[in-house]
Each structure stands twice: as structure tokens, then as C-alpha cells.
Amino acid sequence: MRPKVQFHLLSLVTLLVFPAIGLTLLWIFEDIDLLSVFELEHFFSPLTLLGLEFGFLYGFVVIAVSQLPIFEELSLHQVNMLKNLKLNWADIIFMSFCAGFGEEILFRAGLQTWFGPWLTSFIFIAVHGYFSPTSLKKNALGILLFPFILLLSFAYEIFGLWFCVAAHFSYDLLMFMGVMKGSK
């Protein structure tokens, strides 16, 4: 199977399976109306736009800091891997939405219910491979990303799901755009 197809399949798993896990856990262990998790009445909200702005802002900070020599080796591997996928605009929008929606439902609406913002943020960063007992550079990147994820965790309680989905989407979109720009 081609790597781009695999990446699309992983995106679909993130979009469909991650929310299914989070919602199933809520259904089993919490007395909650699952439709209310989606906060559909808040989808078209100024907070959603604020989330987009926050994700872009933090993304620009990460791009600026990740230009430091300490991160060169780490980002080079990821950039080369993504460049080889030859992503187009539809790909990066789709993949960014899948990650933003699926992961926020699982981590914010689901796991954060039991683990709280701090532990959920740590788990999120660790699952993405940014904490490593053998790589100080990966840990530095994890430390750079941790405040963004932690802020999303607290923002979920205050601003709601769509703020977090929008922020996660725009952050990922900016990262993918950076890779696309660098591949030309």
C-alpha cells in the first residue's frame, strides 16, 4: 500500500475510531447525552474563529522556535517523510480536520473527563512520540508543544469543543502548509 494511502487511512481511523472510543467510554461510564458532546449549537461561534486564530498563532511560534539548531535533526526527518507523500491542499485540509476533530473528541471530551487537563495533556504529547527517555531533543519538542495542548485542555472547559477542534485543525494545517511550501 502506498504511503499516501496509508496516511489517508490513518486519518480516517482518527476521524472515526478515536471519537467512537471517547464516546463509548462516556456512554459506559458517564450519564451523559452523547449528542451534547458535539456542542452543535456552538459550531458557528466566534469562539470557533478564536480557536482558529489561537492554533495559527501557536503554530507560528512553533515554526519559529523549531528553526533553532537543536530541532533541525528532528524536523528534517518529519519534513522529508511528509514531502515524500506529495500532499495537495485537499490532503492537508482533510488530514488536519481528521486530527483536530478525532483527537479532540477522544482526548478532551473523553479522556480528560477522568484524567483532568494535566495528565491528559501529558498522555497526548507522549502518544504523539514527543517524550522519549532516550532523546533530549524529542523531549525539548514535547516541552515546546505541551503548553499548547495544556491550554487546549483548559480551553475545552471554558470555550468548548469547537474552539479546541478549530485550534488543533489550524495548527496542523499550518504545519502541513510549511511542509508543502518547503517541498517546492
Backbone as numpy.savetxt, mean C-alpha at the origin, in Angstrom:
# Nx Ny Nz CAx CAy CAz Cx Cy Cz
4.67 -18.96 -17.16 3.84 -17.78 -17.16 4.72 -16.53 -17.16
4.37 -15.57 -17.99 5.16 -14.34 -18.10 5.08 -13.52 -16.81
6.17 -12.83 -16.48 6.19 -12.06 -15.23 5.07 -11.01 -15.14
4.75 -10.36 -16.26 3.70 -9.34 -16.22 2.35 -9.97 -15.90
2.09 -11.14 -16.44 0.84 -11.85 -16.14 0.81 -12.25 -14.67
1.95 -12.71 -14.16 2.04 -13.07 -12.74 1.77 -11.86 -11.85
2.30 -10.72 -12.25 2.09 -9.49 -11.48 0.62 -9.10 -11.48
-0.04 -9.27 -12.62 -1.48 -8.99 -12.70 -2.27 -9.97 -11.83
-1.89 -11.23 -11.83 -2.57 -12.21 -10.99 -2.38 -11.89 -9.50
-1.17 -11.50 -9.13 -0.94 -11.09 -7.74 -1.78 -9.87 -7.38
-1.95 -8.97 -8.32 -2.79 -7.79 -8.08 -4.24 -8.22 -7.87
-4.72 -9.16 -8.68 -6.09 -9.65 -8.51 -6.27 -10.37 -7.17
-5.28 -11.13 -6.77 -5.34 -11.79 -5.46 -5.44 -10.72 -4.37
-4.64 -9.68 -4.48 -4.67 -8.59 -3.51 -6.04 -7.92 -3.50
-6.61 -7.71 -4.66 -7.91 -7.04 -4.78 -9.05 -7.89 -4.22
-9.02 -9.19 -4.45 -10.14 -10.05 -4.10 -9.93 -10.87 -2.82
-8.77 -11.49 -2.69 -8.54 -12.40 -1.56 -8.26 -11.64 -0.27
-7.45 -10.60 -0.33 -7.13 -9.85 0.89 -8.39 -9.30 1.56
-9.27 -8.61 0.81 -10.51 -8.15 1.46 -11.37 -9.31 1.95
-11.38 -10.41 1.21 -12.17 -11.57 1.65 -11.67 -12.08 3.00
-10.37 -12.11 3.19 -9.79 -12.55 4.47 -10.19 -11.58 5.58
-9.97 -10.28 5.34 -10.31 -9.27 6.34 -11.79 -9.29 6.70
-12.64 -9.36 5.68 -14.08 -9.35 5.93 -14.54 -10.64 6.61
-13.95 -11.75 6.25 -14.30 -13.02 6.89 -13.94 -12.99 8.37
-12.76 -12.47 8.69 -12.37 -12.35 10.10 -13.34 -11.45 10.86
-13.73 -10.34 10.25 -14.70 -9.45 10.89 -16.05 -10.14 11.08
-16.47 -10.90 10.10 -17.76 -11.60 10.15 -17.76 -12.66 11.26
-16.64 -13.36 11.39 -16.56 -14.43 12.39 -16.42 -13.87 13.81
-15.55 -12.86 13.99 -15.18 -12.44 15.33 -15.82 -11.13 15.80
-16.44 -10.39 14.93 -17.03 -9.11 15.30 -18.50 -9.07 14.87
-19.30 -8.38 15.63 -20.70 -8.19 15.27 -20.80 -6.89 14.48
-20.51 -7.00 13.18 -20.42 -5.81 12.34 -21.12 -6.06 11.01
-21.80 -5.05 10.52 -22.39 -5.12 9.19 -21.26 -4.96 8.18
-20.99 -6.02 7.42 -19.82 -6.00 6.53 -19.92 -4.91 5.47
-21.10 -4.59 5.02 -21.23 -3.53 4.02 -20.79 -2.18 4.60
-20.97 -2.01 5.90 -20.57 -0.74 6.53 -19.05 -0.55 6.50
-18.30 -1.63 6.39 -16.83 -1.53 6.32 -16.42 -0.67 5.13
-17.17 -0.76 4.05 -16.81 -0.05 2.82 -17.11 1.44 2.86
-17.88 1.88 3.84 -18.16 3.31 4.01 -18.49 3.98 2.67
-19.38 3.37 1.91 -19.68 3.84 0.56 -20.17 5.28 0.52
-20.83 5.72 1.60 -21.31 7.10 1.65 -20.17 8.11 1.71
-18.97 7.65 2.00 -17.81 8.54 2.10 -16.86 8.43 0.90
-17.23 7.64 -0.09 -16.34 7.46 -1.24 -16.06 8.79 -1.94
-17.13 9.54 -2.27 -16.97 10.84 -2.90 -16.92 11.91 -1.81
-15.77 12.05 -1.21 -15.61 12.93 -0.07 -14.33 13.74 -0.22
-14.31 14.94 0.33 -13.05 15.69 0.34 -11.92 14.93 1.03
-12.27 14.03 1.96 -11.24 13.25 2.64 -10.56 12.27 1.68
-11.29 11.80 0.69 -10.69 10.93 -0.32 -9.64 11.72 -1.11
-9.98 12.94 -1.49 -9.02 13.79 -2.19 -7.82 14.13 -1.31
-8.09 14.36 -0.04 -7.00 14.62 0.90 -6.08 13.41 1.01
-6.66 12.21 0.98 -5.86 10.99 0.99 -4.96 10.90 -0.23
-5.51 11.24 -1.41 -4.69 11.25 -2.63 -3.51 12.19 -2.47
-3.77 13.37 -1.95 -2.69 14.34 -1.75 -1.66 13.84 -0.76
-2.12 13.25 0.33 -1.20 12.75 1.35 -0.30 11.66 0.78
-0.87 10.73 0.01 -0.08 9.66 -0.60 0.97 10.20 -1.56
0.58 11.18 -2.37 1.55 11.79 -3.29 2.64 12.51 -2.51
2.26 13.26 -1.49 3.24 14.01 -0.70 4.26 13.07 -0.06
3.77 12.02 0.58 4.72 11.09 1.22 5.55 10.36 0.16
4.93 10.07 -0.98 5.67 9.43 -2.07 6.82 10.29 -2.55
6.60 11.59 -2.67 7.68 12.50 -3.08 8.80 12.52 -2.04
8.43 12.47 -0.77 9.44 12.42 0.30 10.27 11.14 0.16
9.59 10.01 -0.04 10.30 8.72 -0.16 11.21 8.73 -1.39
10.73 9.28 -2.49 11.56 9.36 -3.70 12.81 10.20 -3.42
12.63 11.33 -2.76 13.77 12.21 -2.47 14.77 11.51 -1.55
14.28 10.90 -0.49 15.19 10.26 0.47 15.83 9.01 -0.14
15.06 8.29 -0.95 15.60 7.05 -1.51 16.68 7.30 -2.57
16.93 8.55 -2.91 18.02 8.89 -3.81 19.36 8.90 -3.09
19.32 8.84 -1.76 20.56 8.80 -0.99 21.32 7.52 -1.31
22.65 7.58 -1.27 23.46 6.41 -1.64 23.12 5.13 -0.86
22.69 5.26 0.38 22.40 4.07 1.18 21.30 3.20 0.55
20.39 3.83 -0.19 19.25 3.10 -0.76 19.48 2.67 -2.21
20.58 3.10 -2.81 20.81 2.84 -4.23 20.73 1.35 -4.58
21.40 0.54 -3.82 21.44 -0.90 -4.09 20.05 -1.53 -3.99
19.27 -1.13 -2.99 17.93 -1.70 -2.81 16.97 -1.28 -3.91
16.94 0.02 -4.19 15.99 0.50 -5.18 16.36 0.04 -6.58
17.63 -0.15 -6.86 18.06 -0.59 -8.18 17.46 -1.96 -8.53
17.46 -2.87 -7.57 16.89 -4.21 -7.81 15.40 -4.12 -8.12
14.66 -3.35 -7.30 13.21 -3.21 -7.51 12.91 -2.51 -8.82
13.63 -1.46 -9.11 13.40 -0.71 -10.35 13.65 -1.60 -11.56
14.75 -2.35 -11.55 15.04 -3.24 -12.69 13.97 -4.30 -12.86
13.50 -4.87 -11.75 12.45 -5.88 -11.83 11.18 -5.29 -12.45
10.79 -4.10 -12.00 9.57 -3.47 -12.52 9.75 -2.98 -13.96
10.94 -2.51 -14.30 11.22 -2.09 -15.69 11.03 -3.25 -16.65
11.47 -4.43 -16.25 11.37 -5.61 -17.11 9.92 -6.01 -17.38
9.00 -5.55 -16.55 7.58 -5.86 -16.77 6.98 -5.04 -17.91
7.66 -3.94 -18.26 7.18 -3.04 -19.32 5.73 -2.61 -19.05
5.53 -1.99 -17.91 4.21 -1.56 -17.49 3.74 -0.37 -18.30
2.44 -0.33 -18.56 1.82 0.84 -19.19 0.92 1.53 -18.16
0.30 2.63 -18.56 -0.53 3.39 -17.62 -1.67 2.57 -17.05
-2.32 1.78 -17.87 -3.42 0.94 -17.37 -2.91 -0.05 -16.33
-1.74 -0.60 -16.56 -1.14 -1.55 -15.61 -0.91 -0.89 -14.25
-0.27 0.28 -14.27 0.08 0.89 -12.98 -1.16 1.41 -12.24
-2.15 1.88 -12.95 -3.38 2.31 -12.29 -4.09 1.10 -11.67
-4.18 0.02 -12.44 -4.82 -1.20 -11.95 -4.08 -1.75 -10.73
-2.79 -1.90 -10.83 -2.00 -2.48 -9.74 -2.02 -1.59 -8.51
-1.98 -0.30 -8.70 -2.02 0.62 -7.57 -3.37 0.57 -6.87
-4.45 0.48 -7.64 -5.77 0.38 -7.01 -5.92 -0.94 -6.27
-5.49 -2.03 -6.89 -5.60 -3.34 -6.23 -4.89 -3.33 -4.88
-3.67 -2.80 -4.85 -2.92 -2.75 -3.60 -3.59 -1.82 -2.59
-3.97 -0.64 -3.04 -4.59 0.31 -2.13 -5.89 -0.21 -1.52
-6.74 -0.76 -2.34 -8.03 -1.25 -1.85 -7.88 -2.54 -1.04
-7.25 -3.53 -1.63 -7.15 -4.84 -0.98 -6.39 -4.81 0.32
-5.24 -4.14 0.33 -4.43 -4.12 1.54 -5.06 -3.27 2.64
-5.71 -2.19 2.28 -6.35 -1.36 3.31 -7.54 -2.07 3.95
-8.29 -2.82 3.17 -9.39 -3.60 3.77 -8.82 -4.65 4.73
-7.81 -5.37 4.30 -7.23 -6.42 5.15 -6.57 -5.83 6.40
-5.69 -4.85 6.20 -4.91 -4.36 7.33 -5.66 -3.36 8.20
-6.26 -2.33 7.60 -6.93 -1.29 8.40 -8.26 -1.79 8.95
-9.17 -2.22 8.07 -10.50 -2.62 8.53 -10.46 -3.95 9.26
-9.56 -4.85 8.85 -9.51 -6.18 9.45 -8.54 -6.27 10.60
-7.27 -6.46 10.31 -6.27 -6.75 11.34 -6.14 -5.66 12.40
-6.28 -4.42 12.00 -6.12 -3.33 12.96 -7.19 -3.39 14.05
-8.32 -4.01 13.76 -9.38 -4.17 14.75 -8.86 -4.87 16.00
-7.97 -5.82 15.83 -7.46 -6.60 16.95 -6.05 -6.20 17.37
-5.22 -5.80 16.43 -3.82 -5.54 16.75 -3.51 -4.08 17.02
-4.42 -3.18 16.70 -4.17 -1.76 16.89 -3.25 -1.19 15.82
-3.12 0.14 15.80 -2.33 0.80 14.73 -0.85 0.44 14.72
-0.20 0.37 15.88 1.25 0.18 15.92 1.65 -1.21 15.42
1.06 -2.24 15.98 1.42 -3.60 15.58 0.99 -3.89 14.14
-0.18 -3.39 13.76 -0.63 -3.59 12.37 0.33 -2.94 11.40
0.81 -1.76 11.72 1.78 -1.07 10.85 3.08 -1.85 10.75
3.54 -2.35 11.87 4.76 -3.15 11.86 4.58 -4.41 11.00
3.45 -5.09 11.18 3.16 -6.29 10.38 3.11 -5.94 8.89
2.48 -4.84 8.56 2.36 -4.40 7.17 3.75 -4.23 6.55
4.62 -3.50 7.24 5.97 -3.25 6.73 6.75 -4.56 6.64
6.62 -5.41 7.65 7.35 -6.68 7.66 6.88 -7.59 6.52
5.59 -7.66 6.28 5.05 -8.50 5.21 5.57 -8.04 3.85
5.80 -6.76 3.70 6.32 -6.23 2.45 7.85 -6.39 2.32
8.45 -7.00 3.32 9.88 -7.33 3.24 10.82 -6.20 3.59
10.32 -5.17 4.29 11.17 -4.03 4.59 11.84 -4.09 5.95
11.61 -5.16 6.70 12.36 -5.39 7.92 13.12 -6.69 7.75
14.40 -6.67 8.03 15.23 -7.84 7.81 16.29 -7.93 8.90
16.46 -9.12 9.48 17.51 -9.26 10.48 18.92 -9.24 9.87
19.01 -9.34 8.55 20.32 -9.40 7.90 20.68 -8.18 7.07
19.75 -7.24 6.91 20.03 -6.10 6.03 19.66 -4.78 6.71
20.68 -4.04 7.11 20.44 -2.73 7.71 19.80 -1.77 6.71
20.14 -1.92 5.43 19.58 -1.03 4.41 18.08 -1.26 4.25
17.66 -2.52 4.27 16.22 -2.80 4.20 15.51 -2.24 5.43
16.14 -2.37 6.57 15.56 -1.83 7.80 15.43 -0.31 7.70
16.42 0.34 7.11 16.36 1.80 6.94 15.17 2.17 6.05
14.94 1.40 5.00 13.79 1.66 4.14 12.49 1.40 4.90
12.46 0.35 5.71 11.29 0.07 6.54 11.00 1.20 7.50
12.06 1.76 8.08 11.90 2.89 9.00 11.39 4.12 8.26
11.83 4.30 7.03 11.35 5.41 6.20 9.86 5.26 5.87
9.42 4.04 5.61 8.03 3.80 5.23 7.09 3.66 6.43
7.63 3.31 7.59 6.80 3.07 8.77 5.92 4.26 9.14
6.43 5.49 9.17 5.55 6.62 9.53 4.34 6.75 8.59
4.54 6.51 7.31 3.42 6.59 6.35 2.34 5.56 6.71
2.76 4.34 6.95 1.80 3.28 7.26 1.16 3.53 8.62
1.93 3.99 9.58 1.38 4.30 10.90 0.37 5.45 10.82
0.71 6.48 10.04 -0.23 7.58 9.86 -1.52 7.11 9.19
-1.41 6.19 8.24 -2.62 5.62 7.63 -3.45 4.89 8.68
-2.78 4.18 9.56 -3.50 3.44 10.61 -4.30 4.38 11.50
-3.69 5.47 11.91 -4.41 6.44 12.74 -5.44 7.21 11.91
-5.12 7.49 10.66 -6.06 8.20 9.78 -7.32 7.37 9.54
-7.17 6.06 9.50 -8.34 5.19 9.31 -9.39 5.45 10.39
-8.93 5.61 11.61 -9.86 5.84 12.72 -10.52 7.22 12.63
-9.81 8.18 12.06 -10.31 9.57 12.03 -10.99 9.89 10.70
-10.33 9.56 9.59 -10.80 9.97 8.27 -11.50 8.86 7.50
-11.33 7.62 7.90 -12.05 6.51 7.28 -11.26 5.77 6.21
-11.90 4.74 5.72 -11.29 3.81 4.77 -10.83 4.48 3.48
-11.67 5.32 2.89 -11.36 5.85 1.55 -10.18 6.82 1.57
-9.97 7.51 2.68 -8.75 8.31 2.82 -7.54 7.40 2.68
-7.57 6.26 3.39 -6.44 5.33 3.39 -6.25 4.67 2.03
-7.35 4.25 1.42 -7.26 3.63 0.09 -6.67 4.63 -0.90
-7.16 5.87 -0.86 -6.67 6.90 -1.79 -5.20 7.20 -1.56
-4.79 7.31 -0.29 -3.39 7.60 0.01 -2.49 6.46 -0.45
-2.89 5.24 -0.18 -2.11 4.07 -0.58 -2.04 3.99 -2.10
-3.17 4.20 -2.77 -3.22 4.19 -4.23 -2.28 5.22 -4.83
-2.36 6.47 -4.34 -1.55 7.53 -4.95 -0.07 7.34 -4.65
0.26 6.83 -3.47 1.66 6.53 -3.16 2.19 5.48 -4.14
1.47 4.36 -4.29 1.92 3.31 -5.20 1.97 3.81 -6.64
0.98 4.59 -7.04 0.95 5.14 -8.39 2.20 5.98 -8.66
2.56 6.80 -7.70 3.75 7.64 -7.85 5.01 6.79 -7.95
5.09 5.75 -7.14 6.26 4.87 -7.20 6.35 4.19 -8.58
5.23 3.68 -9.08 5.22 3.06 -10.40 5.54 4.07 -11.50
5.02 5.29 -11.36 5.31 6.33 -12.36 6.81 6.63 -12.40
7.42 6.64 -11.24 8.86 6.86 -11.17 9.62 5.78 -11.92
9.17 4.55 -11.81 9.80 3.44 -12.51 9.58 3.59 -14.02
8.34 3.94 -14.42 8.05 4.13 -15.84 8.90 5.24 -16.42
9.03 6.34 -15.69 9.82 7.47 -16.17 11.29 7.07 -16.33
11.78 6.29 -15.39 13.17 5.86 -15.42 13.46 4.83 -16.50
12.41 4.19 -17.02 12.63 3.12 -18.01 12.65 3.63 -19.43
12.41 4.91 -19.62 12.37 5.45 -20.98 13.69 6.05 -21.38
